Amino acid sequence: MQSSPDYIPVTIDKSHIITIGERLYTESIEFVRELVNNAYDADATLVEVIVWEDAIEIRDNGSGMDRDGLNQYFNIGSQQKLYDATSPIYGRDRIGQFGIGKFASLSACKRFEVVTKKGEFVARVVFDKEDWEKGSDPWRLPLEILPANFRKQDGTTVILTGLDRRFDPKDIEQKIIEGTPIKAPHFKVRINNHTVTPRSLSGHRIPFLEGTPFGPISGEVVILSETASATTDLGIEVKVKQVTVKREFFGMETWGKGMARVRGEVNADFLPITSDRTGFIKDSEEYKTFLAAMGTVMDGVKTTLQKLTLQKESKKVSRALKEALRRIYKALAMNPDLSPFGALPLGSQTKGIGESALLGAKKEGPSAEEVEVSAGKEGRTLASDKKKQTKRPKVRRLTPNAIIKKIKFGETGVSCVVDSFGEDGPEVFSEETTIYINRDHPLYKRESSNVDTHTLNLARLITQEIALMKDPRNPRLAFERQSKLLKDAFVD
């Protein structure tokens, strides 16, 4: 029988430290982000990044480190920042959690040198991969104490040499914009004397603030104009402590091309992140709660996007309809015998976009024959030719987004309504002297994609109905009338 317990020591080969650095991140450029964030945690107000062909220097004016601080700095996997989570001067929420981010630099260089000053203490520590692998003592790095005047002010400088490739300052700037809190007060980052500034987006802004049991979720979504939409950098930036961890779509994958117009950021400091800071612990309750809250936010964004898209589309429809009616008016003036409204058009007037609208109203007030539309909560009610109407109209309500215009001839004329009647509804139909055009119809959607074909298609549909009004019992003759009107409408 064994009288006393035995133990197995837990050890780690020193070469694994290099492996951590080389495999910690998917991109070697991530090391710049980590070093800048270290400076932020140390209450730096300025970080200078200097990029050369074969070296990179990151210099800050933070609090610097004394001997104990250096020991902590090279304490692999230290969670000191979790216990001391707020910086002493500016009260910043410290970004670092695991104490291994600095080794990301080993994925890009053969040697990194740390020079730091705190008060009268100034020192240099060098981590050389080749020397580390050859050295007899596996857990020591050379420390050199420097004169107090070696560096003028407190702070830390990290110099990376032996780079395995050249880094473009523009790529570094992109990483800093996304991965460091450059919007924070009293904090500035410069690359080769160029100040890094946050990206600025212009468009329809939707700020939001959601409460959860774990903490607040705040941010802003921007719906870009159609001309500013792009297929690069898609998604919403998810930030923890002002640092972008990754971009998420939150269901936007099903939105079609409208997804390219949506950008923004959301801050949720309570989210648990992976050690490489490139993702989240997705099976955590915090992340599940976050997704549920963002689902509500994005439902509102989708509704707003649809409204903005429809408003934009309605303006295009209004312009195209106005142009189509102008051309039809010209064609009827050239062919008065083809007009079902009288021998000669006397004038034209258009009105009726947006809210409640009166079609073809005269300055002194509407006559009994004029078409009136009034908006209600469920839509707009349409009554046509009040004196002449003898049967219930097919269309009782229009949507609030209906586009309505009238072209007038003598004592009467024709009202044109472009509205949604469903994909299975007719492309065009008439009631009395009101022509309804279905914007949901597949053929209409196809032709409306181009300004010229849009106007021509509207003119085709309207002249078709006008020609049938002249003699509804003779479709063949109506087609010949329509062809003549269309030809004269588009002869300039």
Summary of the structure (lengths in Angstrom):
residues: 492
radius of gyration: 35.2
end to end distance: 110.5
largest distance: 121.4
contacts: 1448
relative contact order: 0.08
helix: 34%
strand: 24%
